[in-house]
Amino acid sequence: MFTTRIFIPVFILGALSTVVMAETPKEAMDFFIKYTNFANNYDENLLDMYSPDAKIIREVVKPSGELVEVVVPTKRYFKELKLGQKTAKLRKYRNKYRNIIAQEVPEGIKITAERQPSKETYWLKMYQIVKDTDSGLKITEEMMQTKVQAFLNQKDNN
C-alpha cells in the first residue's frame, strides 16, 4: 500500500511534466527554419531567438584537422553578431544547411545539421539546443564549427 501511494504521485508528476514541456522536434524544426531565415536576411530579431545566457561555442577546425573549442561570452557574441551582420549583408553572406535533425534531449530539443558557408565547398558541423521558455523557444546552447582561425585568439579571453 505504501508503494502505491508513492507511485501515484510520481506517475502524476511524470505525466504533468510531459504536458508542461510544449516543445517538440517539429516545433524545433520550424524554429530552425525561422532562425536560418533571420540569419540569412540579417534580421536583428535573430538575437531574440537566443537565451540571454546562452552558451556559444565555436569549434575551430585547424588546417591540421585538429579541433579547438572556444566558448564565446554571450554578450560579446551578441555585440559581434550585430556588427558582423552589416558586413555580411554587403557581402551577401549566407549559410546553407543540410541533414537537419531535431531530437529530444534532457536539456530540451537538440537540432543538428551540417552548415556550408557562402562561397565554400566544405560542410561543417553545428548544433543548437533549444528550450521552451515563458517567451517561446530559445537557443540555450549553440556550437558551430568554423575554419576562421581568429577565434583561437579569443580562447584565453573568456
N, C-alpha and C positions, 0 to 999 in steps of 0.2 A: 504494500500500500504506500509506503514511504517513497519508493522509486517512482510510482505512478504520479504522485504529487510533484516531484521534481521534474519528471519527464514532460508533463503537460506544459508547465511554464516555459521550459526550454524549447519545446516544439513551437509554442505560440510565438516566442521571441524570434525563433528562426523564420517563421512564416512572415512576421511583421518586417523583418529586415529585408526580405526579398521584395516586399511591396514598396518599402521606402526607397530602395535603390531603383530609380526610374530609368537609369541609363541602360542601353542595350547596344550590342555591336552594330545594329542597324542605325541607331541614333548617332553612334560614334562615327560611322562611315559618312553620314550626312554632315556631321560636324567637320570632318576632314575635308570633304568637298568644299564646304564653305571656307575653311582655312586656306586651301590652295587657291581659291578664287580671290580671297582678300590679299594673300601674299603676292600672287602674280599680277594683281591690279593695283598694288601699292596702296591699299585701303588702310587708313590709320585705325580702323576698327579691329584690325588684326591683333593689336595689343590687348584688347578686351577679351580675347579668347584665352589668355594666359591667367593663371592664378598669380596674385602679386608676389608670392614667394615660390614660384615655380623653379625647379632645378633644371638649369640649362647646361647641357653637356655638348661639347664639340669634341669628337674623336678625330684627331688629326692623323691622316694617313701619310706617313713619311715616305719619301721616294724609295726607301728600302723595303717598304711594305709594313714596317713596324707601326703599331697603333699607340697613340698617346692621348689619354683622356684629359680634357681641360674643362673644368667647371667654371662657367661664366656667371658672376653675380647677376641676379635678376635685374636690378636697377640699371646696371651698366649695359646689359643686353638690350633692355627697352630703349635706352638712350642711343645706343649704336644702331639699333634697328630703325629708329626714326630718321637718323642721319643717312643710313645706308639706302633707305627707300628712295631718296631723291636721286642718288647716283644710279641706282638700279633702274629707275623709271627712264632716265635719259638713255641708258644702255639697252633698254627693253629686255632686261634680265628676267628670266622665268625658269622655274623648275618644272620638270615633268616627273610624274610618279607612276610606278607600276608595281604589280604584285602586292597590292594593298590588302591587308588583313586586319580585322578588328576582332579581338577576343577578350573575354572577361579574365581579369587577374585580381588578386586580393586588393590591389590599390585602386581599382576602377576598371577601365577598358584600355587595353594596350593596342595601339594602331601601329603596325609595322609596314614598311614599304621600302622600295628602292627609289632613290632620287637621282635624276640626271640634271646637273646644272646646265644653264644656257651654253650653247656652242661647244659642249663637251660630248665625247662619245662614251665615256665611262658612266657607270651607275654606282652610287654609294648607299650604304645602309642608313636607315633612320627609324626612330620610333617616337611615339608620344604616348604618355599615359594621361587619359582624360578622366575627370571625376565630376559627378553631378554635385552642384553647389546650389545655394539659395538663388543664385543669379544664372543658373544653367550650367551646361558643361564647360569645364575649364581645363586647360593643359596644366598639369601639375609637375610633369617631367617631360623633357624632350632631349633626345640625343640625335645628332646628325653628324655623319662623317663628313670630313672636308679634307681637301688637299691643300688648303691655304695654310702655309707654314707659319704665318704671322701669329696664329693663335698660340703657338708654343711660347712666344714671348710673354703671354698673359698668364701662363701657368703659375708662376711664382707670385703673381699679384693678387691671388684670390684670398 
